[in-house]
Amino acid sequence: MDQSELVEKVAKELAISNASSQRLLKATLREIRDLLRVGHAVTIPHLGTFDTATYEEHRGYRPVSHDFAIFPKRRVPVFRTGSLLRDEVYDIESDEAGVPT
Amino acid sequence: MSDDNKITLHDFAELVAARAKVSSAEADTYIHQFAKTMSEELEAGGDIHLYHFGRFHTTHVEEQAGHDPNSGAPLTIPAHSRVHFRAYNALRLAVNAPFNQLRIRELTPDKTAWRTRTGVWILLVLLALLLIALGISSKSGVPTQDASLVPPATVSAAPVEPESNLSVAATTGVVVSPGDTLWGIAETRLGDSAWWPIIYAENRPELPHHDPELIDSGITLRIPALAGSVNNPSVADFRLKTNGYQIAADDYRKLGNPRAAAYGRVAGRLSLELSGMQ
């Protein structure tokens, strides 16, 4: 599913125009990006958490030149799947105690 | 995971609402519906691609052996699907903004890296050209006796002679010190270096080598007195000069010096002018 299909689907569910759905989707994505840029984490209900991870400067293998090099400190965006979505995707029945295996 | 930097859904909805210029309730509803639609799609095992943001996709994980992290008891993890998120470059660059200027550093600095830099080679070539140019200019700057071949013919009668006192003093001799040349002595004593052959002709009987390019230091050279001056020579002076050039040319020829031909030519021209003056 690409972005336009998502926009149309959500617009149909909420009975709003495609244009406003598109605007809201873009606003959501940009807001997430801007929050990640300043180091915040955003949790979207039912879906998961967008967060950042910081890797310190480290020694690592570089396959291009077949040698080791010092990689600089960097910050990357990470996504952690929410437990609700994970259960659904896992497609595993919880046991009697309600704990997913 | 750090909880201190987390933002609540309420604040997030308000921020989105401000950006999209809608009410925060609408934004909140939208975010919930958006998440629900996406999770339904992921549940069905599809991919979601969002422009300039990232891609969600699911992978299948086979059944594998694991252990309970609390008790350490072995257990079997059943086959399942996993959700992955792959951020696109726009999002990566935005998140990495504080460290974007950092580069990968070599563990062992490459000592041969300069060979691949064109700037170094351009600099070396420029340096070599500069040295060559310096060598040429310094070589051409050294005065040689070849310059004395410039014929003093058609001497203009106009300039006054500032060397008159030199000509008066020229009757005396001059002691040759190391580094002196006939050319230089003629320049200082007669006022024109092109007149050096007359000094040579005057002193030739006393010179041991009979070589115009070799005079011993310590000997005394007689400077012949001119009737006129170098700028306004009389006929007698001209005859002296012609004679001097002829003697110099003869001695050069005897020594096998290639300058003989040029001096012979100048002597021939001077004698022609001399016959014209008489």
Contacts between the chains, C-beta under 8 A, distances in Angstrom:
chain1	res1	chain2	res2	distance
A	1	B	41	5.2
A	1	B	46	5.4
A	1	B	47	6.7
A	1	B	48	5.2
A	1	B	49	7.3
A	2	B	48	7.8
A	2	B	49	4.7
A	3	B	49	6.5
A	3	B	50	5.4
A	3	B	51	5.4
A	6	B	34	7.7
A	6	B	37	6.5
A	6	B	38	7.1
A	6	B	41	7.8
A	6	B	48	6.6
A	6	B	50	7.6
A	9	B	37	5.3
A	10	B	30	7.2
A	10	B	33	5.4
A	10	B	34	5.5
A	10	B	37	5.3
A	13	B	33	5.4
A	13	B	37	6.6
A	14	B	29	6.7
A	14	B	30	6.7
A	14	B	33	5.4
A	20	B	20	8.0
A	20	B	22	7.5
A	21	B	30	7.6
A	23	B	20	5.2
A	24	B	16	7.1
A	24	B	20	5.0
A	24	B	22	6.9
A	24	B	26	7.7
A	24	B	27	6.7
A	24	B	30	4.7
A	24	B	34	7.9
A	25	B	34	6.7
A	26	B	20	7.8
A	27	B	16	5.0
A	27	B	19	4.1
A	27	B	20	3.7
A	27	B	27	7.7
A	28	B	16	5.3
A	28	B	27	8.0
A	28	B	30	7.3
A	28	B	31	6.2
A	28	B	34	6.6
A	29	B	50	6.1
A	29	B	52	7.7
A	29	B	53	4.9
A	30	B	19	6.6
A	31	B	12	6.8
A	31	B	15	5.1
A	31	B	16	5.0
A	31	B	19	5.8
A	32	B	53	7.7
A	33	B	53	7.1
A	33	B	90	7.9
A	33	B	91	5.8
A	33	B	94	5.4
A	33	B	95	7.9
A	34	B	94	7.9
A	35	B	7	6.2
A	35	B	12	7.6
A	35	B	15	7.8
A	36	B	91	7.4
A	36	B	94	7.1
A	36	B	95	5.0
A	37	B	94	4.9
A	37	B	95	6.0
A	37	B	97	6.0
A	39	B	5	5.8
A	40	B	5	5.1
A	40	B	6	7.2
A	40	B	7	5.1
A	41	B	2	7.4
A	41	B	5	5.4
A	41	B	6	4.8
A	41	B	7	7.0
A	42	B	6	7.8
A	42	B	7	5.8
A	42	B	12	5.8
A	43	B	6	6.5
A	43	B	7	8.0
A	43	B	9	6.8
A	44	B	9	7.8
A	44	B	31	6.5
A	44	B	34	7.8
A	44	B	35	4.9
A	45	B	9	6.3
A	45	B	31	7.6
A	45	B	32	6.3
A	45	B	35	5.9
A	46	B	32	7.3
A	46	B	35	4.5
A	46	B	36	5.9
A	46	B	39	5.5
A	47	B	35	4.1
A	47	B	38	5.9
A	47	B	39	5.7
A	48	B	83	7.4
A	48	B	85	7.8
A	49	B	6	8.0
A	51	B	1	7.3
A	52	B	95	5.6
A	59	B	107	7.0
A	62	B	104	7.2
A	67	B	107	7.2
A	68	B	107	5.4
A	69	B	104	5.1
A	69	B	105	6.4
A	69	B	106	5.8
A	69	B	107	5.8
A	70	B	104	6.9
A	70	B	105	4.1
A	70	B	106	7.7
A	70	B	107	6.3
A	71	B	104	5.8
A	72	B	99	6.2
A	72	B	102	3.3
A	72	B	103	6.5
A	72	B	104	6.6
A	72	B	105	7.4
A	73	B	99	5.2
A	73	B	102	6.4
A	74	B	96	5.4
A	74	B	99	5.2
A	74	B	102	7.4
A	75	B	95	5.5
A	75	B	96	5.2
A	75	B	98	6.9
A	75	B	99	6.3
A	76	B	87	7.2
A	76	B	92	6.5
A	76	B	95	6.3
A	76	B	96	6.8
A	77	B	54	7.5
A	77	B	87	4.4
A	77	B	91	5.5
A	77	B	92	6.6
A	77	B	95	4.7
A	78	B	85	7.7
A	79	B	54	7.6
A	79	B	56	7.8
A	79	B	85	3.4
A	79	B	87	7.9
A	80	B	1	7.7
A	81	B	82	7.7
A	81	B	83	4.5
A	84	B	39	7.5
A	85	B	39	4.7
A	85	B	42	6.6
A	85	B	43	7.7
A	85	B	83	6.4
A	86	B	83	7.3
A	88	B	39	6.6
A	88	B	43	5.0
A	89	B	42	6.1
A	89	B	43	5.9
A	89	B	58	6.4
A	89	B	80	7.3
A	89	B	81	4.8
A	89	B	82	7.1
A	89	B	83	5.7
A	90	B	80	4.5
A	90	B	81	6.9
A	91	B	80	6.8
A	91	B	81	7.0
A	92	B	78	6.3
A	92	B	80	6.5
A	101	B	75	7.9
A	101	B	78	7.0
